[in-house]
Amino acid sequence: MITSEQRDKLRGWFAGRVPEDLFEELTEVTVDREEITVIGRIPEPRLAEGASDAEREAATQGRIEEFRERTRQARVEVAREAEHRFRRKVSWGVECGGERALFTHVAAPVMTRLRQPERQVLDTLIAGGVARSRSDALAWCVRLVQRHTDDWLTELRDSLEHVQRVRAQGPDTAPQDAAPDGPSDDSSSD
């Protein structure tokens, strides 16, 4: 679990390190154990007034693809530094004209043991065509929970940060070479 201070420092590092002309705005930097995802806003393509939705969508996709290719080298350079510094993979994405596109991202395997009733839920999602596999079904369930419990998860994360701060203030955090209070049992005294 990363603290809000660590998250702020990480976001600050990217804000300072990403070339100024890369994004209009650095909109999001998220982090977990395996990955840092950096998302920035890029300019929308200029279109003639009255452009159709299909033209707008195609132009936005074209802009995203152009940005991805044009900025690849700069993004790779920043990612290498960040991966060395933070020991996590870096993924990139953009927001453009109301669309969000991720270029790369880590799909980390997660092992779990499920009892039969839980497996039946996953198998029902597969049979219903919601997912292709148990893995897809489990990912679908996680996204559903995430969508409907953001406030609760935020409160839980805040509580975990508080626990980390309290632990850091505990007695085991004192320097090892500090002498304990009280009389010394050193026999070489005057």
HELIX and SHEET records of a PDB file:
HELIX    1   1 SER A    4  ARG A   17  1                                  14    
HELIX    2   2 ASP A   53  ARG A   70  1                                  18    
HELIX    3   3 ARG A   72  PHE A   86  1                                  15    
HELIX    4   4 GLN A  116  ALA A  127  1                                  12    
HELIX    5   5 ARG A  134  HIS A  148  1                                  15    
HELIX    6   6 ASP A  150  ALA A  168  1                                  19    
HELIX    7   7 PRO A  171  THR A  173  5                                   3    
SHEET    1   A 4 GLU A  25  VAL A  31  0                                        
SHEET    2   A 4 GLU A  35  ARG A  41 -1                                        
SHEET    3   A 4 LYS A  89  CYS A  96  1                                        
SHEET    4   A 4 GLU A  99  LEU A 102 -1                                        
END                                                                             
